[in-house]
Amino acid sequence: MATSLGSNTYNRQNWEDADFPILCQTCLGENPYIRMTKEKYGKECKICARPFTVFRWCPGTRMRFKKTEVCQTCSKMKNVCQTCLLDLEYGLPIQVRDTGLSVKDEVPKSDVNKEYYTQNMEREIANSDGTRPVGQLGKAPSSSDMLLKLARTTPYYKRNRPHICSFWVKGECKRGEECPYRHEKPTDPDDPLADQNIKDRYYGINDPVADKLLKRASTMPRLDPPDDKSITTLYIGGLGDTVTDGDLKSHFYQFGEIRTITIVQRQQCAFIQFATRQAAEMAAEKSFNKLIINGRRLTVKWGRSQAARGKEGIKDGISEMGTRLDPVPGLPGALPPPPALDEEAPANYFNLDPGTSPAVMNIALPPPPGINPPPPGFGPPMFHPMGHMAPPMPPPMSMRPPGQIHYPSQDPQRMGAHAAHGSRHGD
C-alpha cells in the first residue's frame, strides 16, 4: 500500500483529514445537539485501506455509538453515507440505486488498480463544485420511477438501536435495566438479512437488503391506461384541506394542456381533464404512487367515461370513481317491482287467494252436539238459528266493486252494531 503522510507526490496517496463527516439524517440522529469525537488517521478505510479521520458519536438516548467506516473519497465516489453506505438522496442500497439508474460503475478491487482509480476520482472531485456526484453516477439520469417509489422520505431511527445482548440470550445477563444492549429475542440466523457484508454493499453485489427491495419493486402495483381512448381524465384523491386548485395546476400543467380541474371538497378529491390522451397518459405515468403536494401523498387513478358511468352506475356496487362498494350488512334487500295495474282485475285488498271460492271460504261447520251456538258477532256468520231474521251477509271480497272497501268495524253482525241492536229490541 503506497501511502504517505507528506505532500501529494506523483503516484502516492495522501492520508485523509476532514473536519466533519458525510452522514445521512438517520445515522446523525434526531438530536440537533450531539457530541462527536474526532480522531485523525484513526482507522483504515474498509474499501481503499487508506488511513482517514474517524468520527464517533451517539445519535440519541438508548442508541448505540456509531462511527464512520469509509473515507470521504469513497463516500463521494458513490454518493453514500460514510457509516451505513446508503445513498444520500434516496436512502437506498447502492445496488438498488444503480439498477434504477442503469449505472454500471465497477470500482476495481485489486490494490494497484484501486489506487490508480482513487487518484483519478480525487482529481475529478477537486475540480468539481462538490454538489454533484462524480464518475458514472454523475452522468446518469437525475431520477427514476422505481427509485421514487422505493425511496425513504423520512429518517428511520430504529436502525440506530443497540445490538442484542448475547448474555441475555444465554440467560446470564446480570445488568438488568442498566444493560446498554437490547434484551430481545434474536432474529432467525437463517434469514438472509442476518448475513451482510460492507464491501458487498459498497460494490453493489450480493446485498440481501437490495434483493428484498428489488423483489418489492417487481410486485408493486401499476396504473395501466384504460382501453377507451376517449378517457382523458385523472382522479386525484386524498387532497385534504391544504391542496388547492392552483397547486394541482402548477404540477400537472407540465404534462400538457389542461381542459378542466374539478375539486370535490366533500370527498377530498379532484378530477383533472387533459386536452389529449397522450398528456393524460404521461401525467399518470409520472405521478402514480409518487405524487406529493404540500407534504401529502396523493392517490392517482384513471377516471371513467360518462357512458360507462351511466350504464353501470351505483346499482352495480361501483362508485363514480370506479371503486367497488361493499354491501352494508343489516339492510333489507331491494323491494320487488309493483305489479302492473289492470282495470279488469278485481281489487284484492286483503291478499286473499283468488283461486279459492267464496263458498268454501264462508262455509262453517255446525257445532258439535252439547255445545250452544255462539252469539251473533262472535262466530262464523253462516250458522244462525234465527234463519230469515238474520241480517243479510256482505258480498264476498271478489264480488265487490273495486272502489268499495269493507272494514270489519262496519260489519252489521258485530256486537254493538245498529242492525243487531234493533233486532234484539224487536225480540
ZIBELUR-V724154 format. One record per residue. PSI is psi in whole degrees, 0 to 359 (NA if undefined). Layout:
PSI / PSI
//
This chain:
119 / 92 / 153 / 142 / 346 / 204 / 163 / 103 / 174 / 134 / 30 / 148 / 143 / 152 / 147 / 137 / 136 / 158 / 336 / 143 / 167 / 105 / 156 / 170 / 327 / 313 / 328 / 330 / 167 / 347 / 120 / 346 / 100 / 156 / 127 / 130 / 148 / 128 / 114 / 131 / 44 / 323 / 169 / 144 / 137 / 358 / 304 / 357 / 27 / 142 / 138 / 169 / 126 / 132 / 141 / 137 / 167 / 120 / 351 / 180 / 138 / 33 / 161 / 154 / 141 / 158 / 162 / 142 / 330 / 163 / 169 / 333 / 314 / 327 / 319 / 330 / 326 / 357 / 52 / 168 / 145 / 345 / 305 / 348 / 33 / 153 / 138 / 338 / 318 / 343 / 28 / 159 / 159 / 324 / 320 / 318 / 315 / 327 / 319 / 326 / 359 / 49 / 135 / 83 / 94 / 107 / 131 / 149 / 343 / 158 / 310 / 312 / 326 / 319 / 317 / 319 / 320 / 322 / 315 / 321 / 323 / 322 / 320 / 324 / 322 / 329 / 351 / 170 / 353 / 1 / 345 / 149 / 161 / 173 / 208 / 331 / 326 / 338 / 354 / 161 / 156 / 327 / 169 / 146 / 319 / 321 / 324 / 329 / 325 / 350 / 143 / 114 / 342 / 152 / 150 / 82 / 347 / 340 / 345 / 7 / 157 / 164 / 167 / 137 / 119 / 330 / 325 / 325 / 323 / 356 / 25 / 7 / 126 / 6 / 330 / 229 / 342 / 354 / 127 / 356 / 166 / 138 / 78 / 164 / 130 / 160 / 172 / 126 / 340 / 357 / 131 / 332 / 345 / 349 / 94 / 146 / 133 / 328 / 320 / 323 / 322 / 319 / 350 / 37 / 145 / 42 / 113 / 327 / 319 / 321 / 321 / 319 / 324 / 324 / 322 / 323 / 327 / 337 / 8 / 147 / 151 / 158 / 97 / 138 / 147 / 160 / 331 / 112 / 348 / 350 / 117 / 23 / 137 / 141 / 127 / 118 / 162 / 37 / 318 / 203 / 356 / 334 / 127 / 178 / 319 / 325 / 317 / 320 / 320 / 337 / 318 / 351 / 341 / 343 / 343 / 181 / 133 / 129 / 306 / 153 / 115 / 121 / 125 / 97 / 331 / 322 / 2 / 49 / 171 / 154 / 121 / 117 / 124 / 161 / 329 / 157 / 326 / 319 / 322 / 320 / 320 / 319 / 321 / 321 / 320 / 344 / 345 / 127 / 11 / 23 / 116 / 117 / 126 / 37 / 7 / 132 / 119 / 153 / 134 / 124 / 166 / 144 / 178 / 150 / 157 / 325 / 315 / 326 / 321 / 330 / 316 / 300 / 204 / 342 / 337 / 10 / 26 / 130 / 180 / 332 / 356 / 4 / 142 / 133 / 132 / 142 / 144 / 124 / 146 / 351 / 144 / 158 / 178 / 140 / 147 / 155 / 148 / 149 / 154 / 136 / 132 / 123 / 331 / 342 / 143 / 155 / 103 / 90 / 342 / 15 / 43 / 155 / 119 / 342 / 348 / 132 / 152 / 328 / 320 / 323 / 325 / 356 / 130 / 138 / 146 / 153 / 152 / 159 / 143 / 356 / 125 / 148 / 151 / 154 / 166 / 136 / 351 / 357 / 186 / 139 / 351 / 344 / 104 / 128 / 344 / 344 / 246 / 346 / 348 / 147 / 158 / 150 / 144 / 151 / 155 / 164 / 322 / 344 / 357 / 154 / 156 / 327 / 350 / 132 / 130 / 119 / 148 / 332 / 344 / 6 / 121 / 343 / 350 / 154 / 132 / 355 / 160 / 322 / 314 / 323 / 320 / 323 / 323 / 324 / 327 / 327 / NA
//
